[in-house]
C-alpha cells in the first residue's frame, strides 16, 4: 500500500470541503461524481489520478443520474463516494484496470454509510434550529449567524471524518483483495471492465427513458451514434 | 425602502439556504438566515424584529434555486406590512401557497432536466478520457443556475403580487419536455457510439452488448439495484474466466 497519513488527511479534508456543495453551500454541482472524482484525482494523484477520476466519476454519475434530492429524501452521497473511489484506486498498488473496478465496488458499498451520516447530520440540525428559536425569543438574534456557521462546519466535519475512516478501511480492503486475487479472478475483473460501463449506461437509460414518447428519439440517436462510429 | 446592499446580502446568503436543513422544520432555519438582513432593515425595533424572526421560523421547503423568488416576494410583502398595507398572517399563507408549486418547477427543470443532461454529456466525454465535459457542465449549469437565483430574488421583490402571474407565464412544461428529449438523444448517441467503439475488435460483441444493455435496463426497471447488478457482473465474469482457465 502506497499510503501515508498526510495523503489520507488531505483527501479527507478536500473531499469533505467539496461535499459541502451537495446540500449545504452553493450547490454549483462541483459535488457531482463526474466533477468531484477527476478533481480529487488531479489534486491527490496528478495525471494518473485524473484518469482514474474520469473513469470512476463517469460510472458513478451515470448510475446515480436519476437520483433526485427532493424534500426529505436522502439519496446516496455521490460526492463522498466518488472521493472514496478515486482515493482508493490511487492509494492501492496493483494492476490499474483491476484496482479501479474494486475501488468502484467499494465506493458503491460505502455510499449507504455516507447516506446514514447525512441523516445523522440533518438530525443534529433539529437541535441547532431549536437553539435559534429559543435565542430569538430571548432577543439574541446573532445566534442565527452562529448556528448557520456551526451547521456548515459540522457537515464538513462529518464528511471529512467519515471519509478519513472509510479511506483507511477501503484502501486496506482493496489492497488485500487485489493482493490475494488469483490470476483467473483478475482476468474475470478485466472482462467485466466494459460491462461496467454498459451497466452505467443501462442505469442512465432506465432513469431517463420514462415516457414511451421518448423511445423513438432514443433509438434514432442510438443508431446515429453507432453509425457515426462505423462510418469513421 | 430596501437598499441594494441589503438585497445583495440576501442573495449571497441564499447560497447556504440548506445549511440548517432539518427533518422538523425543513428549510425554516435557512429561510430565516437568508431573509434576516432584510428583516433587520425593516424592523430595527427589538420586539417587532423578534415577531418577524419567529414568523419566518415556520416550516418551509422548496427547491433551493427557486426559494429566492419566494424570498423576494416575502420581502416586498414585509414592506407592505410595515407600511400598514397588509396583515402579518398573509405572509405565511403566501409562502405556504408558493413553495410547493415552485419546488415542482425547480425539481423538474434543474434536478430532473438540466443537471442530468449536462452530466450525461460530461460522463460520456469522461469515459473517453476528456475533462472537457466536466468543465462544460460546470460553466453551462452555473450560467443558468446563478442568474436564476439572482433574477428570482429581484423579480419576486419588484413584481410583488404580480409574481404569481409571472410564474404562470413561464412555459416550464415545454422547456422540461425539450430537456427530456435532449437527455435521451445525448444518452442514445453516447450509448450507440460506446457499443460500436468497444466492439471494434469483434463485430460479434455488438449483439452481446445490446442484449446485455437491454437486460440491465429491464433488471433495474424491475427493481434490481445497480449495486447488485454490478457485483453480479463481477461474479459472473470471474466464473466465466475460471471456466476458461484464466
HADDOCK unambig.tbl for C-alpha pairs under 7 A between the chains (distance, minus, plus):
assign (segid A and resid 23 and name CA) (segid B and resid 18 and name CA) 6.09 0.50 0.50
assign (segid A and resid 23 and name CA) (segid B and resid 19 and name CA) 6.95 0.50 0.50
assign (segid A and resid 24 and name CA) (segid B and resid 16 and name CA) 5.68 0.50 0.50
assign (segid A and resid 24 and name CA) (segid B and resid 18 and name CA) 5.24 0.50 0.50
assign (segid A and resid 24 and name CA) (segid B and resid 19 and name CA) 4.18 0.50 0.50
assign (segid A and resid 25 and name CA) (segid B and resid 15 and name CA) 5.71 0.50 0.50
assign (segid A and resid 25 and name CA) (segid B and resid 16 and name CA) 4.71 0.50 0.50
assign (segid A and resid 25 and name CA) (segid B and resid 19 and name CA) 6.75 0.50 0.50
assign (segid A and resid 26 and name CA) (segid B and resid 15 and name CA) 4.63 0.50 0.50
assign (segid A and resid 26 and name CA) (segid B and resid 16 and name CA) 6.29 0.50 0.50
assign (segid A and resid 28 and name CA) (segid B and resid 142 and name CA) 6.33 0.50 0.50
assign (segid A and resid 29 and name CA) (segid B and resid 138 and name CA) 6.74 0.50 0.50
assign (segid A and resid 34 and name CA) (segid B and resid 122 and name CA) 6.74 0.50 0.50
assign (segid A and resid 34 and name CA) (segid B and resid 123 and name CA) 6.09 0.50 0.50
assign (segid A and resid 34 and name CA) (segid B and resid 134 and name CA) 6.38 0.50 0.50
assign (segid A and resid 35 and name CA) (segid B and resid 134 and name CA) 5.50 0.50 0.50
assign (segid A and resid 51 and name CA) (segid B and resid 129 and name CA) 6.66 0.50 0.50
assign (segid A and resid 54 and name CA) (segid B and resid 126 and name CA) 5.12 0.50 0.50
assign (segid A and resid 54 and name CA) (segid B and resid 127 and name CA) 6.65 0.50 0.50
assign (segid A and resid 54 and name CA) (segid B and resid 129 and name CA) 6.43 0.50 0.50
assign (segid A and resid 55 and name CA) (segid B and resid 126 and name CA) 6.63 0.50 0.50
assign (segid A and resid 55 and name CA) (segid B and resid 127 and name CA) 5.84 0.50 0.50
assign (segid A and resid 58 and name CA) (segid B and resid 123 and name CA) 4.37 0.50 0.50
assign (segid A and resid 58 and name CA) (segid B and resid 126 and name CA) 5.86 0.50 0.50
assign (segid A and resid 58 and name CA) (segid B and resid 127 and name CA) 6.13 0.50 0.50
assign (segid A and resid 61 and name CA) (segid B and resid 123 and name CA) 6.77 0.50 0.50
assign (segid A and resid 62 and name CA) (segid B and resid 120 and name CA) 6.89 0.50 0.50
assign (segid A and resid 62 and name CA) (segid B and resid 123 and name CA) 6.95 0.50 0.50
assign (segid A and resid 63 and name CA) (segid B and resid 226 and name CA) 6.98 0.50 0.50
assign (segid A and resid 65 and name CA) (segid B and resid 116 and name CA) 5.88 0.50 0.50
assign (segid A and resid 68 and name CA) (segid B and resid 111 and name CA) 6.13 0.50 0.50
assign (segid A and resid 72 and name CA) (segid B and resid 23 and name CA) 6.88 0.50 0.50
assign (segid A and resid 108 and name CA) (segid B and resid 227 and name CA) 6.57 0.50 0.50
assign (segid A and resid 122 and name CA) (segid B and resid 21 and name CA) 6.31 0.50 0.50
assign (segid A and resid 122 and name CA) (segid B and resid 22 and name CA) 5.10 0.50 0.50
assign (segid A and resid 122 and name CA) (segid B and resid 23 and name CA) 6.77 0.50 0.50
assign (segid A and resid 123 and name CA) (segid B and resid 22 and name CA) 6.02 0.50 0.50
assign (segid A and resid 123 and name CA) (segid B and resid 23 and name CA) 6.41 0.50 0.50
assign (segid A and resid 125 and name CA) (segid B and resid 20 and name CA) 5.73 0.50 0.50
assign (segid A and resid 125 and name CA) (segid B and resid 21 and name CA) 6.56 0.50 0.50
assign (segid A and resid 125 and name CA) (segid B and resid 22 and name CA) 5.18 0.50 0.50
assign (segid A and resid 126 and name CA) (segid B and resid 22 and name CA) 5.22 0.50 0.50
assign (segid A and resid 126 and name CA) (segid B and resid 23 and name CA) 6.77 0.50 0.50
assign (segid A and resid 126 and name CA) (segid B and resid 24 and name CA) 6.35 0.50 0.50
assign (segid A and resid 129 and name CA) (segid B and resid 29 and name CA) 6.00 0.50 0.50
assign (segid A and resid 136 and name CA) (segid B and resid 50 and name CA) 6.27 0.50 0.50
assign (segid A and resid 137 and name CA) (segid B and resid 50 and name CA) 6.71 0.50 0.50
assign (segid A and resid 139 and name CA) (segid B and resid 50 and name CA) 6.73 0.50 0.50
assign (segid A and resid 144 and name CA) (segid B and resid 33 and name CA) 6.50 0.50 0.50
assign (segid A and resid 145 and name CA) (segid B and resid 33 and name CA) 6.96 0.50 0.50
assign (segid A and resid 148 and name CA) (segid B and resid 19 and name CA) 6.47 0.50 0.50
assign (segid A and resid 148 and name CA) (segid B and resid 20 and name CA) 6.19 0.50 0.50
assign (segid A and resid 151 and name CA) (segid B and resid 19 and name CA) 5.88 0.50 0.50
assign (segid A and resid 151 and name CA) (segid B and resid 20 and name CA) 5.87 0.50 0.50
assign (segid A and resid 152 and name CA) (segid B and resid 19 and name CA) 5.92 0.50 0.50
assign (segid A and resid 183 and name CA) (segid B and resid 246 and name CA) 6.35 0.50 0.50
assign (segid A and resid 184 and name CA) (segid B and resid 238 and name CA) 6.96 0.50 0.50
assign (segid A and resid 184 and name CA) (segid B and resid 241 and name CA) 5.73 0.50 0.50
assign (segid A and resid 184 and name CA) (segid B and resid 242 and name CA) 5.49 0.50 0.50
assign (segid A and resid 184 and name CA) (segid B and resid 245 and name CA) 6.72 0.50 0.50
assign (segid A and resid 184 and name CA) (segid B and resid 246 and name CA) 3.83 0.50 0.50
assign (segid A and resid 185 and name CA) (segid B and resid 238 and name CA) 5.17 0.50 0.50
assign (segid A and resid 185 and name CA) (segid B and resid 241 and name CA) 6.92 0.50 0.50
assign (segid A and resid 187 and name CA) (segid B and resid 241 and name CA) 6.23 0.50 0.50
assign (segid A and resid 187 and name CA) (segid B and resid 246 and name CA) 5.93 0.50 0.50
assign (segid A and resid 188 and name CA) (segid B and resid 237 and name CA) 4.68 0.50 0.50
assign (segid A and resid 188 and name CA) (segid B and resid 238 and name CA) 3.92 0.50 0.50
assign (segid A and resid 188 and name CA) (segid B and resid 240 and name CA) 6.99 0.50 0.50
assign (segid A and resid 188 and name CA) (segid B and resid 241 and name CA) 4.95 0.50 0.50
assign (segid A and resid 189 and name CA) (segid B and resid 234 and name CA) 6.03 0.50 0.50
assign (segid A and resid 189 and name CA) (segid B and resid 237 and name CA) 6.56 0.50 0.50
assign (segid A and resid 189 and name CA) (segid B and resid 238 and name CA) 6.40 0.50 0.50
assign (segid A and resid 191 and name CA) (segid B and resid 237 and name CA) 6.17 0.50 0.50
assign (segid A and resid 192 and name CA) (segid B and resid 233 and name CA) 6.51 0.50 0.50
assign (segid A and resid 192 and name CA) (segid B and resid 234 and name CA) 5.86 0.50 0.50
assign (segid A and resid 192 and name CA) (segid B and resid 237 and name CA) 5.88 0.50 0.50
assign (segid A and resid 196 and name CA) (segid B and resid 230 and name CA) 6.80 0.50 0.50
assign (segid A and resid 198 and name CA) (segid B and resid 213 and name CA) 6.11 0.50 0.50
assign (segid A and resid 199 and name CA) (segid B and resid 213 and name CA) 6.78 0.50 0.50
assign (segid A and resid 199 and name CA) (segid B and resid 216 and name CA) 6.10 0.50 0.50
assign (segid A and resid 201 and name CA) (segid B and resid 191 and name CA) 6.54 0.50 0.50
assign (segid A and resid 202 and name CA) (segid B and resid 213 and name CA) 5.65 0.50 0.50
assign (segid A and resid 202 and name CA) (segid B and resid 216 and name CA) 5.49 0.50 0.50
assign (segid A and resid 202 and name CA) (segid B and resid 217 and name CA) 4.88 0.50 0.50
assign (segid A and resid 203 and name CA) (segid B and resid 217 and name CA) 6.27 0.50 0.50
assign (segid A and resid 203 and name CA) (segid B and resid 220 and name CA) 6.82 0.50 0.50
assign (segid A and resid 203 and name CA) (segid B and resid 226 and name CA) 6.89 0.50 0.50
assign (segid A and resid 205 and name CA) (segid B and resid 187 and name CA) 6.91 0.50 0.50
assign (segid A and resid 205 and name CA) (segid B and resid 217 and name CA) 6.83 0.50 0.50
assign (segid A and resid 206 and name CA) (segid B and resid 217 and name CA) 5.28 0.50 0.50
assign (segid A and resid 206 and name CA) (segid B and resid 220 and name CA) 6.91 0.50 0.50
assign (segid A and resid 206 and name CA) (segid B and resid 221 and name CA) 6.45 0.50 0.50
assign (segid A and resid 208 and name CA) (segid B and resid 184 and name CA) 6.58 0.50 0.50
assign (segid A and resid 209 and name CA) (segid B and resid 184 and name CA) 6.67 0.50 0.50
assign (segid A and resid 214 and name CA) (segid B and resid 181 and name CA) 6.45 0.50 0.50
assign (segid A and resid 217 and name CA) (segid B and resid 181 and name CA) 6.88 0.50 0.50
assign (segid A and resid 217 and name CA) (segid B and resid 184 and name CA) 6.71 0.50 0.50
assign (segid A and resid 217 and name CA) (segid B and resid 185 and name CA) 6.00 0.50 0.50
assign (segid A and resid 218 and name CA) (segid B and resid 184 and name CA) 5.16 0.50 0.50
assign (segid A and resid 218 and name CA) (segid B and resid 185 and name CA) 5.36 0.50 0.50
assign (segid A and resid 218 and name CA) (segid B and resid 188 and name CA) 5.00 0.50 0.50
assign (segid A and resid 219 and name CA) (segid B and resid 188 and name CA) 6.62 0.50 0.50
assign (segid A and resid 221 and name CA) (segid B and resid 185 and name CA) 5.23 0.50 0.50
assign (segid A and resid 221 and name CA) (segid B and resid 188 and name CA) 4.70 0.50 0.50
assign (segid A and resid 221 and name CA) (segid B and resid 189 and name CA) 4.93 0.50 0.50
assign (segid A and resid 222 and name CA) (segid B and resid 188 and name CA) 3.99 0.50 0.50
assign (segid A and resid 222 and name CA) (segid B and resid 189 and name CA) 4.92 0.50 0.50
assign (segid A and resid 222 and name CA) (segid B and resid 191 and name CA) 6.23 0.50 0.50
assign (segid A and resid 222 and name CA) (segid B and resid 192 and name CA) 4.32 0.50 0.50
assign (segid A and resid 223 and name CA) (segid B and resid 192 and name CA) 6.10 0.50 0.50
assign (segid A and resid 224 and name CA) (segid B and resid 189 and name CA) 6.54 0.50 0.50
assign (segid A and resid 225 and name CA) (segid B and resid 188 and name CA) 6.94 0.50 0.50
assign (segid A and resid 225 and name CA) (segid B and resid 189 and name CA) 4.20 0.50 0.50
assign (segid A and resid 225 and name CA) (segid B and resid 190 and name CA) 6.54 0.50 0.50
assign (segid A and resid 225 and name CA) (segid B and resid 192 and name CA) 4.64 0.50 0.50
assign (segid A and resid 225 and name CA) (segid B and resid 193 and name CA) 4.62 0.50 0.50
assign (segid A and resid 226 and name CA) (segid B and resid 192 and name CA) 4.38 0.50 0.50
assign (segid A and resid 226 and name CA) (segid B and resid 193 and name CA) 4.52 0.50 0.50
assign (segid A and resid 226 and name CA) (segid B and resid 196 and name CA) 5.51 0.50 0.50
assign (segid A and resid 229 and name CA) (segid B and resid 193 and name CA) 5.89 0.50 0.50
assign (segid A and resid 229 and name CA) (segid B and resid 196 and name CA) 6.42 0.50 0.50
assign (segid A and resid 229 and name CA) (segid B and resid 197 and name CA) 6.64 0.50 0.50
